[in-house]
Amino acid sequence: MLVEDRMTEADWRMGFRSLEAEIGDGVELEVDGTLPAELEGTLYRIGPARFDVYGERYRHWFDGDGMVHALRLSGGRAEYRNRFVATDKKGEEDAAGARIHGAFGTPPAGGPLRRLRNVHPKSAANTNVVFHGGKLLALWEAGRPWRLDPVTLETVGEDDLGGVLGKHEAISAHPKLDRATGEMWNFGVGYGPRTTISLYRTSADGVTARVHKVPLDFAPMVHDFALTATKAVFVLHPIALPRIPVGLMLGRKTFGDSLRWQPQRGTVVLSVDRETGEVRPYKTAPFLTFHTANAWDEDDDVVVDLCATEDDSIMKFFYEVMAGRDFAPTSTYLTRLRLSPDGRIEQRRLSDVSLEFPRVAGRALCQPHTRVYGATVNDAAGFLGAPATVDPATGRSSVAVLKAHQIAGEPVPVTKADPTSDDDVWLLALVLDAQAGRTDVWVLDGADVAAPPVAVVRLPHVVPFGFHGSWVRASSMS
Ligand SMILES: [Fe+2]
């Protein structure tokens, strides 16, 4: 029995267990190897950490209450904190000692009337954490951001971006930084009789404005977008709500359960001029995408690199992992779209290595990139795997060497001092060590990710599999 238990524990399921423990006062952690001296700042990570609410397990990976983890690196030492985002949702459920609210894949608790009363989901604040304009924000794509204290991680409160976001308005978890202007751009989808996408611009000093509102012909799930110096690009894949989602409107069905794969629509791509709001539509073969890697203007064309998969099996994967079942979705590959002003769109796969959670070096944002960093897909863990780099010009990849019981998610690239190429980054990745029962932070050299990590920081617990994170230099927080 003991052996069986150990075997059950030593796998990916360990990453889908709740973590309730918070470390509010920073603790210094052991470091194996040597942290590069130039790493002076904080790695923020976020993800769902409460998968079970007072005995009720969520059905979907996206649903749990968000927890922020901060690893502050300074002088070669590492200090760690973690806290839940103290949303009103979590507060209400803690006060009741029971689950109340629904989320992406779990309906609100209770009978038909209670579900109807709670039909508007409340933010789980679990998808991305970004620092811009002096604010650290925890993001979730179906609600407003939650602001956190960047040092203590205490929750300051819900943030309406200076009054720009209404009570039920949402902003995505994938803002894009335009390094040339210092602006952060983002979007929010408004579902309704006419679904719309609003485009937002936040100035370097943190002032947000809604700059355009684009009506859509259908109601797709839109998780991410792409930004060039002149355009915002929305990839509207054919996974969408029905025209009148009755079950969703009555709180009987979740957003996730209401989505339908409609490959006959193809994939629609909208290029929106940042200045004028002019929309150019394109149509290509059906694929499903969660994440873009980067985009840029090339003469009059727009080039977008993203991770694409040819069917919707990944949507099932998110439920299966929460039920503890092995499920291998169709692989996701780095794919390039080229949009021409005459309405032509080209689509081609860039590499045969599966890749998700794509990132590029900071210097390449909105510019042509020569490397895409991400996680290869581990056979046993679908969306997660090992840190990897792909050269989009050749398709060649390099993958970090992990053992069978080690699983990583998104690597965060941190630009080295005086970079001369996209290789000049450190990659910071959380790696679950299911044998040790702990999560480590690996520091890999972006120029040689297959080499052993230069440093490993041992965290005091398993960090449940999360989604995204940011590196914030100490100098940009002061
Ligand atoms: Fe994401």
Residues whose N, C-alpha, C, O or C-beta is under 5 A from the ligand:
A	BS01	LIG	none
